[in-house]
Amino acid sequence: MQDWNSSTLTILNWTEGVDSLRIGTDGTGFDTQLSLFRFADYGNAPGQIDANGFVTPVPVPEPSTLAFAILGGVALLVVLRRRG
């Protein structure tokens, strides 16, 4: 295994469904280096590896989805607090 000395591999111009990056034939190994992958066009999302060895960006929730989840959590806390 090659030590990257904490250097980051930044991937530019990645298009999901068009581009591919494959490391090996399965999803084992490569954990240390995988955490150093960054997909610049996806908000510097880290990489993940699937069972076939393909590396893709970790999905990042849309800001509206994240905001909706936060508001839903706050509403739930308000309801629970009123009941108690």
Number of C-alpha atoms within 10 A of each C-alpha: 7 6 8 11 7 10 10 13 17 15 17 12 10 16 11 9 7 6 9 11 12 14 15 15 11 13 17 13 13 14 12 12 18 16 15 15 21 21 19 16 14 17 10 16 19 21 22 17 22 14 11 13 18 17 20 23 21 15 11 12 9 9 9 9 10 12 12 12 12 12 12 12 11 12 12 11 12 11 10 10 9 7 7 5
